Amino acid sequence: MSASRVYALGSSPSVYLMCHEIASLSFQPRVPELVLLLQDQKKLNRFLDNESRLVIEKPKGGYKGSHQYMASCSPPKFASGEVAKVDNLIVGEKKPRSFAQALKKYSESIHTDTNVLLLNPTVGLVDVLRKKVWQERGMCPNLFIGMTNERHISRPSEFTAQLSSYKNSLQICAVPKTHNNYSYEQDVQNAKEMANTNNLLRLFKSVNEEESGSVLGVMNRSYGDLLLYRYEELIIQSCVLPITALYGLRFHDLKASHDLLKMVRALIAEFTHTIKTTDKFVSQIPPAEGALNNDRLVASVSRALNRDRRRILNEMNVHDINQFNGFFALKARKHNIKCLFNDTVMTCAKAKLSLTRQAKLDYRSL
């Protein structure tokens, strides 16, 4: 198998991991068919000073590997100055707005047959990109979503990604052009076929098939199945974040607090009602009935509340509440759905975070 050229864009450490996994394939040349698209000339210069290497460190010093990569900070061009087309692009950013900013810079290189893999995008980001990046050009590339656990990947230095777990997973699905006439059976069939025919997905399939010490288990999923997974994560975070913001790090046992349980149930009821009302095609996905079951989601939130919340609280800000709870608030508002409890909880959590931040600033100024 020949190596298709892949371009990688973004500041997420997951981008480094994807590059390393693809670069480690046996059929890659000494300098892999991967091009890093860096933020600006200064970062490119620092990368060149680092011998053009990205480093991956596995847990407890068990492994430290690196590859040299081609890199640029501008859209690829031919010698004539004409902008070259990009066939495969991996994009990973920390904030939704950064995805749009990064992709706009390379919009002239992206065509209708370009494979664009979005790593860990927020729910709703695809619609934003279609509207803000590609609508004005009257085209949209082949979009894919890749979900991986970013809690196990950190970036201790600029060109190093560090893993806290020996195994991570990457769930990939193709994004349909429209939800009209959605068929779950066709969705599942397309996922199987594309794993063998799409150039980018074939590279990730090779990561699974080769015994190269990979930490990445790649799963090709149907769009419907991965959407349910993403909605569950969104619902959990939209409960855990405001509760943690309001009540801090104390042990939050839903069984011990009837009022807290009522709060979680009310939030989940609004979230699932909003999803089922606005995304009617979801009812055609067989696992949806179980995935969006309110009692099951309450149990999932309960487990999440008992995990370590210190990191969440330390890193949380108003933007996070807007990103998660705000998604449901905006979705409900657009379709004239009452989501009053979420609106109230969101307002209270944002106020608490703002007051806490101001108190810290006041303390530092003493």
N, C-alpha and C positions, 0 to 999 in steps of 0.2 A: 504493500500500500504506500502510495506517495503522500507526502505531508502537504496539506493545503495550508496556505499562509493565513495566519490569524493575527489580527491587531487587538491589542488590549489597552483599555482606557479606564482611568479612574483611580481614586485614592483608597478604595477599600482593600484591606489585606487579603480578602478572598480572591482578588484579581491576581495577586502574586502566587497564590496556591494553584489557581487554574493554569497559569503560565508554566509553573514548575511541573505539573502533572503532564501537560501536553508536551513540554520540552523533553521529558524523560522517556518518551516513546522510542522504541528501538529503531524506527525508520526515520527519525529526525536526523538531519545533517549535524555536523559538529556545532555550527551556529544555527540553532533551531529556526524553523520558519515561523517565527513569532516577532512581532514588532510592538514595542511598548510606545504608547503615545503619551508623552509626559506633559505636565502642565505648562511649562515655559522653558525658555533657553537656560535659565539658571538651574532648574532642576535637571535638565538634560546634561549640563556641564558636571553637576555633582554625580550623576549616574556614570558618566564617562570616567570621572576620577575614581569611581568605585569599580573600575575594570569592567564596566557594563554588565554587572552581575546583580541578580536577585538571589537572596539567601533564604532557605527554608530550614527552620529548626524544629525538630520533633521533641516530644516531652523528655525531661530529665537528661538532656544531653545525649540521647540515644542516637541522634542523627543530625547531621548538618550538611546540607547539600546546596549546590548553586549551579546556575547555568549562565552563560553569557548570552545577551540578547541584542538584537538590533533595536534602535530607538530613534524617536523623532519627537518634535514638539509642534509639528504643523502637518496639515493634510498631505498625503503622498502625492508627488507630482512626477510627470515624465520630464525628460531633458528639455522638451519643448516648452515646459511651463504649464502644460495642460494637467488639470487635476486628475489623478488616477482613481479608479474605482476600487473599493474595498469589498471583498467577498465575504469575509468573516470578521465579526467584531464582538469582543467581550467587554461589557461595561459594568463597572461596580463602583458605586459612590455611597457616601454615608448619609446624604440628605437627598430627598426627592428633587429639590430645585437644582442640585448639582448634576443630576442625570441630564436634564434639559439643556443646561449650559454647556456640558461636555459634548453632547450630541450635535448641538447647533454648530459648533466649530467645525465638525466633520460632515455636515449635512450634504455637501456637494460630492463627497466621496461615496455616499450611501445611495444605492439604487434599489429597484424593486426586488432584485434577487439576492440582495445582501442578507446574510444571516446575522441578526443582532441578538446576542444573549444578554439579558438584563439580570444581574446577580442581586438577589434579595430585594427586588423593588417593592415599594409599598403598594397595597391594594389601591387601584385607581390611577397609578402612575402611567400605565399604558395609554389610558384615555387622554391624560395630560400631554404625553409625548405626541400622540397622533394629532392633537389640536395645535400645540405650540411649535412643534418641530417639523412635522411632515405635511400637515394639511395645506399649507400655503404652496407646497411644491406639487400637490396633487398626486402624491405617491406615499406608500408605506412599505418598508422592507419586511422580510420574514422575521417576525418577532418570536423570541423564545424567552421563557422565564426559568431561571435557575435558583433554587432555594438550597442554602446550606446553613449550618449552624455557626453563626459568626461569634457566638460566645466562646468558642474554642479556638479562635484565631485572633491574634493580636499583632501589633507592629511595634516592637521595641525600638527599632531604628528605621530610618527612612526607606531603606531597601532590603529590609529583613521582615519576614513573617514568621511568627512563632506559634506553634500548635500546642495546646494543652491536653489534647486527646490523641491517641494513636489512630483513631478512625473517625472519619467524617463522611457525610453523605452529600451528594448533589442530586437533587430531584429536578429534572428538566421536562418542560412541556412546551409545545408549540402553541402560540396564541392565535385563535381563529380571527379572521378579518371581521367577522360579525357574529352575533349571537342569534341572528334570525335563522329559523329552521335548524337549530342546534340538534344534533343527534349524538347521544352518548356512545352508542355502538360504533358509529363512524369515527368519533373522537378517539376511541380506544384503538381502532384499526389503523388510523393515521399515525398514532404514536408508534406502533410496531413497525410500520413501513418506513417512517422517516428515520428511525434508528439505523437503518441499513442503507438508506439512499441519500440522506442529507450530509454534505461534506463536514460540517461542524459536528454534528451528532455522531458521525462515524469516528471522529477523533476521540470523543469521550467514550465511545463504546470500546475503542482500543485500550483506553486506560483501564477499563474493567478486565479486558481479556489478557493483557500482558502482566506477567508476574515481575513487576519492577519495584516492589516495595511501596506501592501507592498507598496513601492514606485515604484515598477518595473512592467511595463506593457510588457509582453513577447509576441512577434509576431513571429510565424514560417513563414518564407518566402521561396520562391523558390530561387535557386541560381541565376537565371537570373535576377529576380527583384531586389535582393539585390546588385548584381553586378552593375546594372544601377545606383542605389543610391550611391554606393561607387565611381563610375566613375564621377558622378556629383559633389560630394564633392571634389574629386581630382582635377577636372577642375577648380572649384571655388577657391580652395586654390592656385592652380598654376597660377591664375591671381591675386588674392588679395595679396599674400605674396610678389612677386616682385614689385608690384605697391606701396605697403606700404613701402617696403625697399627703393625704389627710391625716393618717394615723401613725405614720412613721414606721419604725422597725419592730414594733411589738409583734408578738406571735398572734397571727390573725386566724384563729380557728373558727370556721363558720359554724361548727356544731355548738360552740360555746357562746355564740352571740346571735340571738334570733334576729335582732335588728340588722346586723351586718349581712346575714343570710338573705333577708328580705331585700336589702339593697342590691346584692349581687343578682338575685332572681329578677328584680325589676329591670336592671340594666340588660341582662341577657335576653329577656322577653322583648325589649325594645329593639335590640340588635337583630335577633332572628326574624322578627316581624318585618323590619326594614329590608333585610336581604331578600326574604321570600316575596315581598311586595314589589321591589324594584327589579330584581333579577329573576323574572318568572321562569327562565329556562333552567334554573337550578332544580326545579321540581322534576326535571327529566333525568337528573343524575341519580341513579338508584341508591348510592350510599348517602344521599343528602338527608334522608329522613332520620338516619341514625346520627350523622355528623352534626346536624343542627338541632338535635334533641336538647331541650332546655336542661333537663336533669343531668344529662351526661356532661354538658358544658359547665354546670355548677360544680360538679365533681372535679373537672379539669382546672377550674379557677381555684378551687380549694387546695389542690395539690400545688399549684403555682404559688399560692400565697405562703406556703410552708417552706419554699426554697429560700436561698440566700437573697435577701432584698437589699443588702447594704450597697452593693455595686449599683443596683437600679436607682436607689435613692440618691447616691452620690452623683450619678450621671444625668438624672432626670431634670428636665426643664419644661417650661411652658410649651415649647415647640413639640415635645413628645406628646403632650396631651392633645394639642391641636392635630397632630398627625394621626393619632389613633381614634380618640373619641370624636375629634373634629371630622373625621371621615364619615362617621355615622350621622353626625349632626347635619353636615352639608348634604349628604345623600337623602336624608329624611326631608330636609327643607325643600330640596328640588322637586320632590314628589308629593309635597304637602302632607307629610306623615308626622304625626305628633310623636316627638321623642323627648318629652319634657324632663323625665328623670335624668337622662344622659346630659341634657343641657345644664341642669342644675348642678349635678356632680362635677361636670367639666368646669363650670364657672368657679365652684368652691375650690377645686384642686388647683386651678391656675392661680387663684388668689393666694392660696397657702404657699405655693411655690414662689410667687413674687414677693410675698412678705418675708419668707425665709431668706431669699436671696438678698433683699434689702437689708435685713438684719445682719447678715454676714458682712456686707459692704460697710455698714455703719460701725461694726465691731473692728474691722480692719483699719478704719480711719481714725480710731481713738489713739 
